[in-house]
Amino acid sequence: MIVQKIMDIADAEPGMRLAVAVADDSGRVLLPVAAVLSDGILQSLQRRGITFLHIEREEAVDRVAQQRLRVDE
């Protein structure tokens, strides 16, 4: 299952994928949705004052827990 996580840019790592486009204060899109971060991109965003990012993460799905939730509904 893919989930979104908001994280401080200082904690972001190369290879992570954006869940939401990054825009500057004037609304210009700096990076589109699904862009993959690199060291250079992270440094550039920090220079532009970007402080947090919405990151896509793959999380394991607990099938048993999902079935229990469905039964309880």
N, C-alpha and C positions, 0 to 999 in steps of 0.2 A: 504494500500500500504506500502510495506517495503522500507525504504530508509536508506542510509548510512550517518552517521555523524562522522566527525573527531572531537575528543574532547581531551582536556588535561586530563591526567590520574588522576589529582587531582579532576576533576569534575565527574569522573566515579563512578558508584555506584554498589554495589552487586546486582546481578540479571540481569544486562545488558548482552547482547549477542554480541559477536564479529562478525563483518561483514568481516573482513580480518584477516588472521593468524598473530600472533605476532612472530617476529623473533629477535634474538639478532644481534649484529654487525657482527658476523661471518656467519650469515645466518641460524643458527640452529632455528628450529621452537620451540618456547616456549609454544605456545597455538594454537590450530587449529581453523579454521573458525567455527563459531557457538558455541564456548566455552562460558559458562555462568560464569560471574565474581563473585568472592566471596571476602570477606575482605582479606583473606590470599593470594589469587592470586594477588589482587591489590598491597598489600604490597610487595610481591615477585617481581613483575614487576618493582615497583619503586626502589627497592634495586638494580635491574639489569640495571637501568638507562633508562628504557622505559619512554618516556615523553608524548606520545599521543597514542590513540587507535581509530580504525575505529569501530564504534558501529552501530548495526542494530536498527532501530526504526520503529515502526508501526505508520503510520500517516493516519488520516481519509482522505478519498477521497471525494472531493467536486464534486459530479456527475454533477451538473449544470455547473460548470466551465469547466469540461471535455467536456461536450456537446458543449459548446460555442467554445472551441478550435477546435473541429472537424469541426464545421460549418465554422469557419474562414479560415480553411486550403484550 
